[in-house]
Amino acid sequence: MSTHLRIGIDTLKKYYINKLIQSGPDKDFKTELDSLTLSELKLILKNQIPNQK
């Protein structure tokens, strides 16, 4: 079960990173985004795209 959870978290993290890269003017910060937690990515995405739930 923990393998499925890890895969789900990694998939969601990649989704948030791709959304931030698409919406951001600077696409060279992907390595920095990889080091952030899922919660941090979600918060950044929420602040950058206010309509995002």
C-alpha positions as CSV (number, residue, x, y, z in Angstrom):
1,M,0.0,0.0,0.0
2,S,2.8,2.4,0.8
3,T,4.1,2.0,-2.8
4,H,0.8,3.2,-4.2
5,L,0.7,6.1,-1.8
6,R,4.3,7.1,-2.9
7,I,3.3,6.9,-6.6
8,G,0.2,9.0,-6.0
9,I,2.2,11.7,-4.1
10,D,4.9,11.8,-6.8
11,T,2.3,12.1,-9.5
12,L,0.5,14.9,-7.7
13,K,3.9,16.6,-7.1
14,K,4.7,16.4,-10.8
15,Y,1.3,17.8,-11.7
16,Y,1.9,20.9,-9.4
17,I,5.4,21.4,-10.7
18,N,4.2,21.3,-14.4
19,K,1.3,23.8,-13.6
20,L,3.8,26.2,-12.0
21,I,6.2,25.9,-14.9
22,Q,3.5,26.6,-17.4
23,S,2.2,29.6,-15.5
24,G,5.6,31.1,-14.5
25,P,7.7,33.4,-16.7
26,D,10.9,31.6,-15.7
27,K,11.1,27.9,-16.6
28,D,14.6,27.4,-15.2
29,F,13.5,26.9,-11.6
30,K,12.3,23.2,-12.0
31,T,15.2,21.9,-9.9
32,E,14.2,24.2,-7.1
33,L,10.6,23.1,-7.3
34,D,11.7,19.4,-7.1
35,S,13.1,20.1,-3.6
36,L,9.9,21.5,-2.2
37,T,7.3,19.4,-0.4
38,L,3.8,18.7,-1.8
39,S,2.3,21.2,0.7
40,E,4.7,23.9,-0.3
41,L,4.0,23.4,-4.0
42,K,0.3,23.5,-3.4
43,L,0.6,26.8,-1.5
44,I,2.7,28.4,-4.2
45,L,0.3,27.3,-6.9
46,K,-2.6,28.6,-4.9
47,N,-0.9,32.0,-4.4
48,Q,0.2,32.2,-8.0
49,I,-3.1,31.2,-9.6
50,P,-5.9,32.5,-7.2
51,N,-8.7,30.7,-9.0
52,Q,-7.1,27.3,-8.4
53,K,-8.7,25.2,-5.8
